Amino acid sequence: MKKSDFIAIAGILLFAVTFAVDRLIKPMSATLYIVLVAVSMVLLIVGAIVSRKNHR
């Protein structure tokens, strides 16, 4: 697996864990939820950028 794959998987897992904890276990504050989702999206974007740079 490439580095970009690991970054993308980390972003997806962070989003999934954040969503599951918020909905199933304990509701989070809106600020914490937004921050964690934003971090997971940044990881996905960084993974895509790294992947594109490797294809050139």
Residue pairs with C-beta under 8 A, 6 or more apart in sequence:
2 50
2 51
2 54
3 50
4 47
4 48
4 50
4 51
4 54
5 47
5 51
6 47
7 43
7 44
7 46
7 47
7 50
8 43
8 44
8 47
8 48
8 51
10 43
11 40
11 41
11 42
11 43
11 44
11 47
12 40
12 44
14 36
14 39
14 40
14 43
15 36
15 37
15 40
15 41
18 28
18 33
18 36
18 37
18 40
21 28
22 28
22 33
28 36
